[in-house]
Amino acid sequence: MILKSYETTKNNFSKDKNIFLLYGENSGLKIEIKELIKAQKVDEFKKIETLNFWEEEILKSENIFYEEINSDSLFINKKVIIINKASNKFEKYLLDFIEKNNSNISLIMISELLDKKSKLRNLSEKNKKVFCIPCYQDKIDDLAKILNQELKKNNINISNESKNLILNRANGDRINLRNEIIKIISFSNFSKKITFENIKDLTNYSEEIDTGKFVNTCLNGDIIRFRKNLIELNLTSFNYILILKILSSKIQRLIKIKEQNNNQKNSEVLVDNYKPPIFWKEKVDVKKQINIFKLNYLKEIIFNLNKIELECKLNAQNSSIIFLNYLSKICKKANSYS
């Protein structure tokens, strides 16, 4: 059964279906629809197990696939099985899955461009149990719609000249576009007015940054350097889980330092006496952070990080925005204390 990609924006479009074929050259759109299906299944079943396979793995050892789809125990979580690089060779496995008719398991097949003669595409288009969703390249109007929706949702006003620059630098790819939008949203936490020059600096410039230094910049309340890091941030390889763990570790250490001797006010003494010893390059940052943050606020950050991590996992598509917004909030707070 054919479903147009724009129809996936309807609420709970996947509720009555558990088999999906996403094919075409638009990788960004396929990722978005895949994440949307997973999110809707979480809403529907509360808890799901996600399993990722490459078609090549299944072809080499098909027992992996059949063991998963034949699990009928009531105690097993609802599952979403994702098959990457699915081709016509997967047709027989799709037929077996349709025949099995296990409503506890959802199957998402992700393919490259499939021609009209494709067996996998034909089966998916004709079978009413399958949503077959073509994902063709975005037009400039599609990208402009995404940009305007995100700007409006986040109360960001920029000039048409700035919008055209963003769309131009996205180079027809919605993944690039969303990465640029994330930077702009994070930047807006520090500046309500965003100029064309700001957009020129923010967009289409990225490199790997030192995550440890990035976290210290945030905790030091260094807004100017933090904004510079946002510009340099490579969101294609952005790993919020890694940064979250580094941030959590640094906050936990600050808590321990403050708790080890509540009466001691001298940060030099607190840091020098801490065990295990703090690396000398970090001592300046740690001393500054001890003076900036109160113990209660540090504990509040730890509590909030657990909530932020859960929120990011439940909203994978927006995880970078959620996490960077919280980092920006901490940086602004630290700056107001320092």
C-alpha positions as a printed NumPy array, in Angstrom:
array([[  0.   ,   0.   ,   0.   ],
       [  1.547,   3.291,  -1.104],
       [  1.772,   6.131,   1.409],
       [  3.091,   9.535,   0.349],
       [  5.884,  10.849,   2.563],
       [  3.913,  13.987,   3.489],
       [  1.125,  11.769,   4.871],
       [  3.482,  10.589,   7.618],
       [  3.006,  13.975,   9.302],
       [ -0.527,  12.946,  10.271],
       [ -0.991,  11.968,  13.916],
       [ -0.425,   8.266,  14.574],
       [ -0.194,   7.409,  10.862],
       [  1.519,   4.126,  11.813],
       [ -0.98 ,   3.013,  14.481],
       [ -2.747,   0.335,  12.426],
       [  0.313,  -0.848,  10.534],
       [  3.405,  -2.709,  11.628],
       [  5.261,  -3.188,   8.321],
       [  6.996,  -0.343,   6.481],
       [  9.228,  -0.008,   3.435],
       [ 11.119,   3.294,   3.15 ],
       [ 12.938,   3.561,  -0.168],
       [ 14.594,   6.278,  -2.231],
       [ 17.613,   8.552,  -2.338],
       [ 16.537,  10.938,   0.441],
       [ 18.481,   9.571,   3.432],
       [ 17.413,  12.411,   5.714],
       [ 13.711,  11.83 ,   5.063],
       [ 14.105,   8.072,   5.63 ],
       [ 15.787,   8.726,   8.98 ],
       [ 13.019,  11.138,  10.028],
       [ 10.209,   8.73 ,   9.106],
       [ 12.006,   5.821,  10.802],
       [ 12.376,   7.822,  14.031],
       [  8.74 ,   8.969,  13.778],
       [  7.533,   5.364,  13.485],
       [  9.634,   4.35 ,  16.495],
       [  8.304,   7.295,  18.538],
       [  4.704,   6.423,  17.656],
       [  5.265,   2.796,  18.642],
       [  6.649,   3.983,  21.997],
       [  3.498,   6.077,  22.484],
       [  1.369,   3.086,  21.546],
       [  3.125,   0.383,  23.586],
       [  5.011,   2.491,  26.2  ],
       [  8.096,   0.288,  25.937],
       [  9.742,  -1.229,  22.869],
       [ 12.937,  -3.063,  22.004],
       [ 14.689,  -1.828,  18.851],
       [ 16.813,  -4.252,  16.83 ],
       [ 18.998,  -3.128,  13.918],
       [ 20.183,  -5.515,  11.198],
       [ 21.804,  -5.199,   7.793],
       [ 20.25 ,  -7.345,   5.07 ],
       [ 23.649,  -8.981,   4.56 ],
       [ 23.545, -10.263,   8.172],
       [ 20.157, -11.893,   7.588],
       [ 21.269, -13.496,   4.334],
       [ 24.313, -14.993,   6.045],
       [ 22.376, -16.264,   9.062],
       [ 18.616, -16.158,   8.572],
       [ 18.035, -17.803,  11.956],
       [ 18.719, -14.384,  13.523],
       [ 15.625, -13.014,  11.796],
       [ 13.332, -15.986,  12.371],
       [ 14.222, -16.267,  16.052],
       [ 13.108, -12.672,  16.542],
       [  9.829, -12.858,  14.624],
       [  8.856, -16.202,  16.177],
       [  9.1  , -14.931,  19.75 ],
       [  5.534, -15.255,  21.015],
       [  6.075, -14.993,  24.768],
       [  3.743, -12.563,  26.542],
       [  6.669, -11.425,  28.666],
       [  8.778, -10.232,  25.74 ],
       [  8.745,  -6.501,  24.967],
       [  7.159,  -5.143,  21.813],
       [  9.827,  -4.985,  19.121],
       [ 10.802,  -2.807,  16.192],
       [ 13.089,  -4.637,  13.759],
       [ 14.977,  -2.403,  11.317],
       [ 16.507,  -3.906,   8.177],
       [ 19.078,  -1.615,   6.565],
       [ 19.97 ,  -1.803,   2.85 ],
       [ 16.992,  -4.078,   2.112],
       [ 16.874,  -5.25 ,  -1.516],
       [ 14.882,  -7.728,  -3.618],
       [ 16.7  , -10.52 ,  -1.761],
       [ 14.624,  -9.64 ,   1.308],
       [ 11.314, -10.375,  -0.443],
       [ 10.985, -13.92 ,   0.905],
       [ 11.615, -12.752,   4.473],
       [  8.952, -10.077,   4.082],
       [  6.48 , -12.72 ,   2.857],
       [  7.26 , -14.873,   5.916],
       [  6.797, -11.889,   8.218],
       [  3.435, -11.025,   6.64 ],
       [  2.303, -14.643,   7.008],
       [  3.431, -14.726,  10.643],
       [  1.225, -11.688,  11.339],
       [  2.773, -10.914,  14.738],
       [  1.295,  -7.584,  15.881],
       [  3.846,  -7.376,  18.709],
       [  6.624,  -6.792,  16.179],
       [  7.019,  -3.921,  13.725],
       [  9.28 ,  -4.267,  10.691],
       [ 10.951,  -1.258,   9.045],
       [ 12.829,  -1.96 ,   5.81 ],
       [ 15.132,   0.801,   4.57 ],
       [ 16.218,   0.653,   0.939],
       [ 17.983,   2.687,  -1.682],
       [ 16.099,   3.719,  -4.836],
       [ 13.987,   0.764,  -6.081],
       [ 12.779,   0.72 ,  -9.691],
       [  9.232,  -0.19 , -10.732],
       [ 10.266,  -3.788, -11.484],
       [ 11.564,  -4.337,  -7.954],
       [  9.941,  -7.379,  -6.319],
       [ 10.284,  -5.892,  -2.845],
       [  8.666,  -2.606,  -3.929],
       [  5.846,  -4.345,  -5.848],
       [  5.001,  -6.629,  -2.955],
       [  4.973,  -3.681,  -0.525],
       [  2.854,  -1.494,  -2.816],
       [  0.227,  -4.186,  -3.423],
       [ -0.055,  -5.67 ,   0.072],
       [ -2.499,  -3.803,   2.343],
       [ -0.558,  -4.808,   5.456],
       [  2.499,  -2.845,   4.323],
       [  3.039,   0.911,   4.109],
       [  5.327,   1.547,   1.14 ],
       [  6.754,   5.071,   1.45 ],
       [  8.861,   6.53 ,  -1.393],
       [ 11.438,   9.063,  -0.168],
       [ 12.505,  11.189,  -3.105],
       [ 14.872,  14.152,  -3.047],
       [ 13.602,  17.292,  -1.338],
       [ 12.638,  20.318,  -3.384],
       [ 13.621,  23.785,  -2.186],
       [  9.983,  24.388,  -1.167],
       [ 10.092,  21.306,   1.101],
       [ 13.216,  22.571,   2.848],
       [ 11.803,  26.099,   3.15 ],
       [  8.702,  24.677,   4.829],
       [ 10.834,  22.79 ,   7.38 ],
       [ 12.922,  25.9  ,   8.071],
       [  9.904,  28.182,   8.55 ],
       [  8.147,  25.656,  10.81 ],
       [ 11.188,  25.277,  13.08 ],
       [ 11.836,  29.015,  13.265],
       [  8.196,  29.724,  14.117],
       [  8.095,  26.934,  16.72 ],
       [ 11.144,  28.418,  18.463],
       [ 10.066,  32.078,  18.126],
       [ 13.074,  33.006,  15.999],
       [ 12.83 ,  35.867,  13.519],
       [ 15.429,  36.209,  10.793],
       [ 15.482,  38.024,   7.46 ],
       [ 14.545,  36.401,   4.143],
       [ 18.164,  36.944,   3.101],
       [ 19.26 ,  34.83 ,   6.072],
       [ 16.715,  32.127,   5.225],
       [ 17.93 ,  31.957,   1.641],
       [ 21.526,  31.602,   2.837],
       [ 20.571,  28.727,   5.161],
       [ 18.661,  26.938,   2.386],
       [ 21.562,  27.445,  -0.016],
       [ 24.105,  26.048,   2.427],
       [ 21.882,  23.045,   3.221],
       [ 22.689,  21.951,  -0.346],
       [ 19.342,  20.193,  -0.865],
       [ 19.828,  17.902,   2.149],
       [ 17.403,  18.06 ,   5.086],
       [ 20.012,  16.539,   7.418],
       [ 22.313,  19.504,   6.692],
       [ 19.358,  21.861,   7.103],
       [ 18.369,  20.452,  10.506],
       [ 21.978,  20.646,  11.698],
       [ 22.064,  24.346,  10.804],
       [ 18.684,  24.894,  12.521],
       [ 19.981,  23.266,  15.731],
       [ 22.929,  25.692,  15.808],
       [ 20.616,  28.672,  15.263],
       [ 18.227,  27.556,  18.02 ],
       [ 21.119,  27.096,  20.457],
       [ 22.57 ,  30.488,  19.478],
       [ 19.16 ,  32.116,  20.092],
       [ 19.46 ,  31.237,  23.791],
       [ 22.105,  33.955,  24.067],
       [ 20.853,  36.509,  21.559],
       [ 17.24 ,  37.373,  20.717],
       [ 18.319,  39.27 ,  17.593],
       [ 20.07 ,  37.13 ,  15.003],
       [ 21.617,  39.042,  12.121],
       [ 22.625,  37.964,   8.631],
       [ 26.266,  38.137,   9.764],
       [ 25.445,  35.772,  12.652],
       [ 23.881,  33.325,  10.195],
       [ 26.944,  33.518,   7.938],
       [ 29.175,  32.631,  10.892],
       [ 26.897,  29.913,  12.232],
       [ 26.1  ,  27.955,   9.109],
       [ 28.112,  25.498,   7.091],
       [ 31.23 ,  25.686,   9.258],
       [ 32.051,  22.713,  11.424],
       [ 35.017,  20.861,  12.845],
       [ 35.699,  18.422,  15.632],
       [ 35.997,  20.119,  19.017],
       [ 37.438,  18.831,  22.275],
       [ 34.37 ,  17.649,  24.204],
       [ 36.074,  18.036,  27.593],
       [ 36.986,  21.66 ,  26.848],
       [ 33.481,  22.247,  25.478],
       [ 31.933,  21.093,  28.779],
       [ 34.395,  23.203,  30.821],
       [ 33.543,  26.254,  28.711],
       [ 29.896,  25.672,  29.592],
       [ 30.572,  25.218,  33.328],
       [ 32.854,  28.264,  33.384],
       [ 30.002,  30.415,  32.099],
       [ 32.174,  31.597,  29.2  ],
       [ 29.331,  32.628,  26.88 ],
       [ 31.56 ,  34.094,  24.144],
       [ 33.641,  30.931,  23.806],
       [ 30.549,  28.703,  24.186],
       [ 28.876,  30.502,  21.273],
       [ 32.084,  30.068,  19.238],
       [ 32.016,  26.326,  20.042],
       [ 28.411,  26.132,  18.822],
       [ 29.535,  27.59 ,  15.493],
       [ 32.375,  25.061,  15.229],
       [ 30.282,  22.095,  16.372],
       [ 30.086,  19.214,  13.884],
       [ 26.52 ,  18.025,  14.422],
       [ 26.902,  15.198,  11.928],
       [ 29.111,  13.406,  14.463],
       [ 27.595,  15.056,  17.566],
       [ 27.306,  12.507,  20.379],
       [ 25.143,  13.952,  23.146],
       [ 25.464,  10.743,  25.212],
       [ 29.261,  11.152,  25.366],
       [ 29.015,  14.844,  26.299],
       [ 26.291,  14.063,  28.853],
       [ 28.552,  11.491,  30.519],
       [ 31.491,  13.927,  30.606],
       [ 29.26 ,  16.663,  32.04 ],
       [ 27.786,  14.303,  34.648],
       [ 31.274,  13.128,  35.664],
       [ 32.531,  16.708,  36.107],
       [ 29.463,  17.72 ,  38.124],
       [ 29.757,  14.632,  40.351],
       [ 33.387,  15.539,  41.016],
       [ 32.447,  19.113,  41.966],
       [ 29.83 ,  17.751,  44.37 ],
       [ 32.381,  15.452,  46.026],
       [ 34.924,  18.264,  46.354],
       [ 32.35 ,  20.519,  48.015],
       [ 31.062,  17.776,  50.296],
       [ 34.465,  16.552,  51.449],
       [ 34.91 ,  19.66 ,  53.573],
       [ 31.888,  21.922,  53.76 ],
       [ 33.627,  24.365,  56.1  ],
       [ 36.588,  24.941,  53.827],
       [ 35.995,  27.986,  51.615],
       [ 39.389,  28.121,  49.925],
       [ 39.046,  26.541,  46.469],
       [ 42.826,  26.118,  46.175],
       [ 42.9  ,  23.918,  49.275],
       [ 39.796,  21.953,  48.241],
       [ 41.183,  21.14 ,  44.797],
       [ 44.721,  20.377,  45.988],
       [ 43.452,  17.99 ,  48.685],
       [ 41.048,  16.114,  46.434],
       [ 41.708,  12.415,  45.796],
       [ 42.333,  11.101,  43.192],
       [ 44.458,  14.123,  42.231],
       [ 43.068,  16.411,  39.532],
       [ 45.169,  16.724,  36.371],
       [ 47.094,  20.003,  36.537],
       [ 45.655,  21.308,  33.245],
       [ 42.142,  21.071,  34.697],
       [ 42.827,  22.64 ,  38.093],
       [ 42.19 ,  26.225,  36.968],
       [ 38.769,  25.281,  35.537],
       [ 37.782,  23.193,  38.568],
       [ 38.725,  25.982,  41.018],
       [ 36.655,  28.443,  39.018],
       [ 33.662,  26.094,  38.9  ],
       [ 33.808,  25.485,  42.673],
       [ 33.5  ,  29.219,  43.211],
       [ 30.694,  29.575,  40.655],
       [ 28.281,  26.824,  41.688],
       [ 26.473,  26.196,  44.939],
       [ 26.126,  22.596,  46.097],
       [ 22.329,  22.578,  45.764],
       [ 22.457,  23.713,  42.14 ],
       [ 25.052,  21.047,  41.265],
       [ 22.721,  18.39 ,  42.672],
       [ 19.868,  19.914,  40.691],
       [ 21.925,  19.557,  37.49 ],
       [ 22.481,  15.841,  38.165],
       [ 18.75 ,  15.37 ,  38.734],
       [ 17.918,  17.244,  35.539],
       [ 20.498,  15.361,  33.465],
       [ 18.648,  12.112,  34.121],
       [ 15.433,  13.716,  32.858],
       [ 17.209,  15.259,  29.857],
       [ 18.74 ,  11.897,  28.883],
       [ 15.31 ,  10.224,  28.993],
       [ 13.741,  13.069,  27.015],
       [ 16.487,  12.801,  24.379],
       [ 15.94 ,   9.046,  24.03 ],
       [ 12.188,   9.498,  23.65 ],
       [ 12.674,  12.32 ,  21.112],
       [ 15.692,  11.089,  19.166],
       [ 15.02 ,  13.408,  16.248],
       [ 15.263,  16.479,  18.492],
       [ 17.863,  15.129,  20.938],
       [ 20.596,  17.576,  19.873],
       [ 18.293,  20.575,  20.329],
       [ 17.073,  19.365,  23.732],
       [ 20.582,  18.723,  25.037],
       [ 22.251,  21.851,  23.631],
       [ 19.425,  23.993,  25.005],
       [ 20.057,  22.587,  28.478],
       [ 23.819,  23.151,  28.148],
       [ 23.104,  26.754,  27.115],
       [ 20.925,  27.178,  30.203],
       [ 23.752,  25.944,  32.47 ],
       [ 26.267,  28.249,  30.746],
       [ 24.004,  31.298,  31.212],
       [ 23.452,  30.381,  34.861],
       [ 27.196,  29.979,  35.457],
       [ 27.819,  33.321,  33.777],
       [ 25.315,  35.048,  36.076],
       [ 27.09 ,  33.595,  39.142],
       [ 30.656,  34.331,  38.03 ]])
